Each structure stands twice: as structure tokens, then as C-alpha cells.
Amino acid sequence: MSEKPYETAHVDELEALPVDDEGLVWRPVRRHFGIEAFGVNAYTAAKAGDRVVEEHTERTNEHEELYFVARGRARFTLDEETVDAPTGTFVFVAPETKRGAVAEEAGTLILGMGGKRGEAFAVSGWETSFAAYGYHRKGETERGVQLLREAVEREPGSWQGHYHLACLSALAGHREDALEHLASAVELDGEASRWASDDDDFAAVREEPRFRELVREPAAP
């Protein structure tokens, strides 16, 4: 929050961080304003057919989510059902429901809000990794690496933080750092070894002996 008791910003003034190769662009509302009382973000689509809500569930975080189509038109897929959502539509989704949306019109803008029922809001760790990978996709990989380094300094016991820093370090060409943080991630949670086994982010270090020691091969189907 600025020195004033309020702050304003147009959505186009927020950072535009690409999330995937399907056109999904994240506008980090909560991060921009430094909001700590609730979760809120925006997503935009440059053209019809672009993804505007990623496919996911909230089973892990147990977040209820509310989406609002502020501009344009979207087609939501909620489990097996398809819902048409023109401007002005609210879509409320329970944690276990698989959700995703594709823009039906260029310039579609969706606002997403969420939190866990019965608990005070806590900033989700995914925000930092989203931002870091977004910078990487924009060609600013070192900026993403630095963001994750700061996150790991704040929470050295988070295996996900070390894992994502290892990924981005490998993509940035910091081979030793990548292996060090992968080792930390595996030490904190052995699940990191399985994730790394077929993660393309580690292509630059995959033949390193230490990588092979850290990563176990995935189980045969």
C-alpha cells in the first residue's frame, strides 16, 4: 500500500506474465497492491481461443474460487460440463472441481478470487513460481532466478522453492546452483526426485553424475 489510504491501477498497468504456450497471461493483482487479506488475480487473453483460466483443481490447497468475467466472453469447462460465460458472469467453483476456461472473444479478462474456508488467508507459494517462470518466458530468466533465491532465503525449508530454483537455475545455465538446490529439494522431500526424473527444465544437467545420483527413474507403467 502506498502512503495514501488507497491505490488504483488499470489492468493494463499490471505486469503481463505468460503462464503457458496456450496464450494464458497472468496479471498479478494481489502482488501489485501487496494485498494480504485475500487472494485475487486477473487473467487476460489477447485473442479468441487463448486459454484464460488454466486447467486445475484446488484439492491440495482446498481453496474455493470465484471467477468473474469482467470483459469479453469465456467458455468454462467444469469437470465434464461446459458453461458459456459472457461479460458479467460469476462462476463459483468448489475445490475438488476441475476447472479451466478458454476465451471466446479477443481481450477477454477474468478476475479470480479464492481462499480456504474457515481459515485466515495465507499467500500461496505458487505466486512466486508463477512470476519467476513468467519472467523466464519473457526472456528475463535471471530476474526469475533472483526472485526464487529471495523466496528460498525466506523459506529455506520449502522443497518446492528449492526445486523451482533448481529448474530455473538449470535453464539459466547455472549448473552447479541447479544441482545444489535440487539436492536440497530431494533432502527435504524425496518426491522432488521423482518430479525431476522427467522434467525438461533439467536438460542442461541431465547427464551430470550428480543429477543421476539424485534422481530415480520413474516406475514402469
Long-range contacts (C-beta under 8 A, 24 or more apart in sequence): 1-33, 1-34, 7-33, 9-33, 11-42, 11-44, 11-109, 14-42, 15-131, 15-134, 16-44, 17-130, 17-131, 17-134, 17-135, 17-137, 17-138, 18-134, 18-137, 18-138, 19-54, 19-130, 19-133, 19-134, 19-137, 20-51, 20-54, 22-50, 22-51, 23-47, 23-49, 23-50, 23-51, 23-52, 23-103, 24-50, 24-51, 24-52, 24-53, 24-54, 25-50, 26-130, 26-134, 28-127, 28-130, 28-131, 29-111, 30-123, 30-127, 31-127, 31-131, 36-121, 36-123, 37-121, 38-113, 38-115, 38-121, 39-63, 39-113, 39-114, 39-115, 39-121, 39-123, 39-124, 40-111, 40-112, 40-113, 41-111, 41-112, 42-70, 42-109, 42-110, 42-111, 42-112, 43-109, 43-110, 43-112, 44-107, 44-108, 44-109, 44-110, 45-72, 45-102, 45-103, 45-106, 45-107, 45-108, 45-109, 46-106, 46-107, 47-103, 47-106, 48-103, 48-104, 48-105, 48-106, 48-108, 49-102, 49-103, 50-102, 50-103, 50-108, 51-100, 51-101, 51-102, 51-103, 52-101, 52-102, 52-103, 52-108, 52-110, 53-99, 53-100, 53-101, 53-110, 53-112, 54-100, 55-98, 55-99, 55-100, 56-98, 56-99, 56-100, 57-95, 57-96, 57-97, 57-98, 57-99, 58-93, 58-95, 58-96, 58-114, 59-95, 59-96, 61-95, 61-116, 61-124, 62-95, 62-116, 62-117, 63-95, 63-114, 63-115, 63-116, 64-92, 64-93, 64-94, 64-95, 64-114, 64-115, 64-116, 64-117, 65-92, 65-93, 65-95, 65-99, 65-112, 65-113, 65-114, 66-90, 66-91, 66-92, 66-93, 66-112, 66-113, 66-114, 67-91, 67-92, 67-93, 67-101, 67-110, 67-111, 67-112, 67-113, 68-110, 68-111, 68-112, 68-113, 69-108, 69-109, 69-110, 70-109, 70-110, 70-111, 71-107, 71-108, 71-109, 72-103, 72-104, 72-105, 72-106, 72-107, 72-108, 72-109, 73-103, 73-104, 73-105, 73-108, 74-101, 74-102, 74-103, 74-104, 74-108, 74-110, 75-101, 75-102, 75-104, 76-100, 76-101, 77-101, 77-102, 125-151, 125-155, 125-158, 125-160, 125-161, 128-161, 128-164, 129-160, 129-164, 132-164, 132-168, 133-164, 133-168, 136-168, 136-171, 141-168, 141-171, 141-172, 142-172, 144-168, 145-169, 145-172, 145-174, 152-181, 157-188, 158-188, 159-184, 159-185, 159-186, 159-188, 159-189, 159-191, 159-192, 160-185, 162-188, 162-192, 163-192, 163-195, 163-196, 166-196, 166-202, 167-199, 167-201, 167-202, 168-201, 170-201, 170-202, 170-203, 170-204, 170-205, 171-201, 171-204, 173-204, 175-204, 175-205, 175-208, 178-202, 178-204, 178-205, 179-205, 179-208, 179-210, 179-211, 179-214, 182-211, 182-214, 183-210, 183-214, 186-214, 194-218
